[in-house]
Every structure is written in structure tokens, then in C-alpha cells.
Amino acid sequence: MRELEYAVVLHPDPEVGGYSVTVPALPGVVTEGDTTEEAIAMAKDAIALYIEDLSAHGETIPVEDRALKIVKVRVAA
């Protein structure tokens, strides 16, 4: 079994606490956790299930071939 690596983005939720998590290379993979550790663990589970479902249906598993780069920009509002 090969090992894949994906960037996950943790989005803090200031209203209810915790984090929502997205995986840019795997659209539709969204989860959440109360702490960063829990959010990352939930992301790993969600990614594994997503890949398992793709494999079961004979679909191609996306591979993240380059590191995600997040840049903040300022705009006038």
C-alpha cells in the first residue's frame, strides 16, 4: 500500500470554536474538530474514506503533486 500526502486547511470558527477542515486537492472533503489535533485526525479519516470510495468505484485517486502555498493579500474595502 502506498502512502499519499495532502495539504489540509484548518479554518478557525470564532463563533462556536474549533476548526472546519478542507482538503484543496480533494473537493468535497470537509470535516471539523474541536482542537487542531482532532481536526487533523478527522481530516485523515475523511481522506481515507474518500480514497476508499474512489477505489471501490474504479476512479482515479487525485495526487497532490506540489505543495500548497497560502498567501495573504490586502485589498481596499
Secondary structure, 3 states (H helix, E strand, C coil): CCCCCCCCEEEECCCCCCEEEECCCCCCCEEEECCHHHHHHHHHHHHHHHHHHHHHCCCCCCCCCCCCCCCCCCCCC
